[in-house]
Amino acid sequence: MGRILAIDYGKKRTGIAVTDELRLIASGLTTVATSDIISFLKEYIINEKVDIFVVGEPKQMDNMPSESEVLILPFIQEIKKEFPKITVERQDERFTSKMAFQTMLDSGLKKGQRKNKALIDEISATIILQSYIESNKF
């Protein structure tokens, strides 16, 4: 069984999280410059078996897609083309940035560390992945 890899796609940075091989635990992996995401995924897949990409789905409070969805849809088409054997799923990502920041507070990170937007993106991807795991119960 392959891993599940979550992607918190952003204009500048993309947070990445991944499950263990048993798909039980979501862990932050890294944050990548969005311009480098496809090459990062290609390299990662050489070394690890991935069965599913979970891409965050930004929604507004009224359940309508947020304005950043127009950036994400072309990316999804690109990963489907580049990795045709890997399933692409979506997961609601509302409030993940706020939850990530609260996680940083709760874990006692200092103010300077909490300003690290790359870390927020990585934690957000982890939250997206954990939500996906919980809603699908593998």
C-alpha positions as CSV (number, residue, x, y, z in Angstrom):
1,M,0.0,0.0,0.0
2,G,1.4,3.4,-1.0
3,R,1.4,6.6,1.0
4,I,-1.0,9.5,0.8
5,L,0.6,12.8,0.1
6,A,-1.3,16.1,0.8
7,I,-0.7,19.3,-1.0
8,D,-1.5,22.8,0.4
9,Y,-1.0,24.6,-2.8
10,G,-0.2,28.3,-2.6
11,K,0.8,31.0,-5.0
12,K,4.4,31.2,-3.7
13,R,4.8,28.1,-1.4
14,T,3.3,24.7,-1.2
15,G,3.1,22.7,2.0
16,I,3.5,19.0,1.8
17,A,2.5,16.3,4.2
18,V,2.6,12.5,3.9
19,T,1.2,9.5,5.7
20,D,3.2,6.5,6.9
21,E,3.0,3.4,4.8
22,L,0.0,2.1,6.8
23,R,-1.8,5.4,6.3
24,L,-2.4,5.9,10.0
25,I,-0.4,9.1,10.8
26,A,-0.1,12.4,8.9
27,S,3.2,14.1,9.2
28,G,4.5,17.3,7.8
29,L,7.2,16.7,5.1
30,T,8.3,20.1,3.9
31,T,7.4,23.3,2.1
32,V,8.4,23.7,-1.5
33,A,8.5,26.8,-3.8
34,T,5.4,26.4,-5.9
35,S,7.4,26.8,-9.1
36,D,9.4,23.6,-8.0
37,I,6.4,21.4,-6.9
38,I,6.3,19.1,-10.0
39,S,10.0,18.4,-9.9
40,F,9.8,17.8,-6.1
41,L,6.9,15.3,-6.6
42,K,8.8,13.5,-9.4
43,E,11.8,13.1,-7.1
44,Y,9.8,12.0,-4.1
45,I,7.9,9.4,-6.1
46,I,11.1,7.8,-7.3
47,N,11.9,6.9,-3.7
48,E,8.4,6.4,-2.2
49,K,5.3,4.7,-3.4
50,V,2.4,7.2,-3.4
51,D,-1.2,6.1,-4.3
52,I,-3.1,9.3,-3.6
53,F,-2.6,13.0,-3.8
54,V,-4.9,15.0,-1.6
55,V,-5.1,18.6,-2.7
56,G,-6.6,21.2,-0.4
57,E,-9.8,22.7,-1.6
58,P,-10.3,26.3,-0.5
59,K,-13.9,27.2,0.1
60,Q,-15.6,30.3,1.4
61,M,-18.1,30.2,4.3
62,D,-21.0,29.7,1.9
63,N,-19.3,26.6,0.5
64,M,-18.4,28.3,-2.8
65,P,-14.9,28.0,-4.1
66,S,-12.5,30.7,-3.0
67,E,-10.7,32.9,-5.5
68,S,-7.5,30.8,-5.1
69,E,-9.3,27.8,-6.7
70,V,-8.5,29.3,-10.1
71,L,-4.8,28.7,-9.4
72,I,-5.3,25.2,-8.1
73,L,-7.4,23.7,-10.9
74,P,-4.6,24.0,-13.6
75,F,-2.1,22.5,-11.0
76,I,-4.5,19.5,-10.6
77,Q,-4.7,19.0,-14.3
78,E,-0.9,19.1,-14.5
79,I,-0.4,16.5,-11.8
80,K,-3.0,14.3,-13.4
81,K,-1.1,14.5,-16.6
82,E,2.4,14.0,-15.0
83,F,1.2,11.2,-12.6
84,P,-1.7,9.4,-14.3
85,K,-1.6,6.4,-12.1
86,I,-1.9,8.4,-8.9
87,T,-5.5,9.3,-7.7
88,V,-6.1,12.9,-7.0
89,E,-8.6,13.7,-4.2
90,R,-9.7,17.0,-2.7
91,Q,-10.2,18.0,0.9
92,D,-11.8,21.1,2.3
93,E,-9.1,23.3,3.7
94,R,-11.2,26.0,5.4
95,F,-9.5,27.3,8.6
96,T,-6.4,25.2,8.2
97,S,-4.1,28.2,8.3
98,K,-5.8,29.4,11.6
99,M,-5.6,25.9,13.0
100,A,-1.9,25.7,12.0
101,F,-1.1,29.0,13.7
102,Q,-3.0,27.8,16.8
103,T,-1.0,24.5,16.7
104,M,2.2,26.6,16.7
105,L,0.9,28.6,19.7
106,D,-0.1,25.4,21.6
107,S,3.3,23.8,21.0
108,G,5.1,26.8,22.5
109,L,6.9,28.2,19.5
110,K,8.3,31.6,20.0
111,K,7.0,34.6,18.1
112,G,9.8,34.6,15.5
113,Q,9.1,31.0,14.8
114,R,5.4,31.6,14.4
115,K,6.1,34.1,11.6
116,N,7.6,31.3,9.5
117,K,5.0,31.0,6.7
118,A,6.6,27.9,5.3
119,L,6.0,26.1,8.6
120,I,2.4,27.3,8.6
121,D,2.0,25.8,5.1
122,E,3.5,22.5,6.1
123,I,1.3,22.3,9.2
124,S,-1.7,23.2,7.1
125,A,-0.9,20.3,4.7
126,T,-0.7,18.0,7.7
127,I,-4.1,19.2,8.9
128,I,-5.6,18.6,5.4
129,L,-4.2,15.1,5.4
130,Q,-5.3,14.2,8.9
131,S,-8.8,15.4,8.0
132,Y,-8.7,13.3,4.9
133,I,-7.6,10.2,6.8
134,E,-10.3,10.7,9.4
135,S,-13.1,11.2,6.9
136,N,-12.0,8.1,4.9
137,K,-10.9,5.7,7.6
138,F,-8.4,3.6,5.7
